[in-house]
Amino acid sequence: RAHLVIGWLESAALVGFAVSIVVNAQRVHSTVGKPVAEAVIYSVFAVAIASLTVLLDRGKAGARTPFGLVQVFTVIAGLTFLAGSSSAAKGVGIVVTAAGALAFAALVRDSLG
């Protein structure tokens, strides 16, 4: 059931990230991009991951493939952070990549037995 825990953590982290985008934009009075739109997009992803996590918890086999695909994209996003130049980016990359890989592995393990 580790993939369920990671799914909830990913959802919470995305909501936190969405909030931080808006807060930071207000703090620095950003005129670049559309921070509210970006926050909405991350929030939609958070709701999608949470929904898939709920479906998996209820034993809905149809949620396995989309959840697994989300984890593959999570690993890709983490690898992108690892390519960053700052140590903070690399740290986030390690955590994100590990979360996606662990959730995917746990999903497959749970599916097999």
C-alpha positions in Angstrom: 0.0 0.0 0.0 3.1 2.3 -0.2 1.9 3.6 -3.5 -1.2 5.0 -1.8 0.8 6.9 0.8 3.1 8.3 -1.9 0.0 9.3 -4.0 -1.4 11.3 -1.1 2.0 12.9 -0.4 2.4 13.8 -4.1 -1.1 15.4 -4.1 -0.3 17.4 -0.9 3.1 18.5 -2.2 1.5 19.8 -5.4 -1.1 21.8 -3.5 1.6 23.2 -1.3 3.6 24.1 -4.4 0.6 25.7 -6.0 0.0 27.9 -2.9 3.7 28.8 -2.8 3.6 30.0 -6.4 0.8 32.4 -5.6 2.3 33.6 -2.3 5.7 34.1 -3.9 4.2 36.1 -6.8 2.4 38.3 -4.3 5.5 38.7 -2.2 7.8 39.8 -5.0 5.1 41.5 -7.0 5.9 39.3 -10.0 4.7 40.5 -13.4 6.1 37.5 -15.2 3.7 34.8 -16.3 0.4 34.0 -14.8 1.0 32.6 -11.3 -2.7 32.0 -10.6 -3.1 30.0 -13.8 0.0 28.0 -13.0 -1.3 27.3 -9.5 -4.6 26.1 -10.9 -2.8 23.7 -13.3 -0.8 22.2 -10.4 -4.0 22.0 -8.3 -5.8 20.1 -11.1 -2.9 17.6 -11.2 -3.1 17.3 -7.4 -6.8 16.5 -7.6 -6.2 14.0 -10.4 -3.5 12.2 -8.4 -5.7 12.2 -5.3 -8.7 10.8 -7.3 -6.5 8.0 -8.7 -5.2 7.3 -5.2 -8.8 7.0 -3.9 -9.8 4.7 -6.8 -6.8 2.5 -6.2 -7.6 2.3 -2.5 -11.1 1.2 -3.4 -9.6 -1.6 -5.5 -10.5 -0.1 -9.0 -8.1 -1.9 -11.4 -8.8 0.8 -14.0 -6.9 3.3 -12.0 -3.6 1.4 -12.1 -2.5 2.4 -15.6 -3.2 6.1 -15.2 -1.5 6.1 -11.8 1.5 4.3 -13.1 1.7 6.8 -16.0 1.6 9.6 -13.5 4.5 8.0 -11.7 6.5 7.7 -14.9 6.0 11.4 -15.5 6.9 12.1 -11.9 10.3 10.4 -12.5 10.8 12.4 -15.7 10.0 15.6 -13.8 12.5 14.6 -11.0 15.2 13.9 -13.6 14.6 17.4 -15.0 15.2 18.9 -11.5 18.4 16.8 -11.2 19.7 18.5 -14.3 19.4 21.9 -12.5 22.5 23.8 -11.4 21.5 24.5 -7.8 21.8 22.1 -4.9 18.1 22.9 -4.0 17.0 21.8 -7.5 19.1 18.6 -7.2 17.7 17.9 -3.8 14.1 18.3 -5.1 15.1 16.1 -8.0 16.2 13.3 -5.8 13.0 13.4 -3.7 10.7 13.6 -6.7 12.5 10.9 -8.7 12.6 8.6 -5.7 8.9 9.2 -5.0 7.8 8.4 -8.5 10.1 5.3 -8.8 9.0 3.9 -5.4 5.3 4.5 -6.1 5.6 2.8 -9.5 7.5 -0.1 -8.0 5.0 -0.5 -5.2 2.1 -0.4 -7.7 3.6 -3.1 -9.8 4.5 -5.2 -6.7 0.9 -4.9 -5.4 -0.5 -5.8 -8.8 1.6 -9.0 -9.0 0.8 -10.3 -5.6 
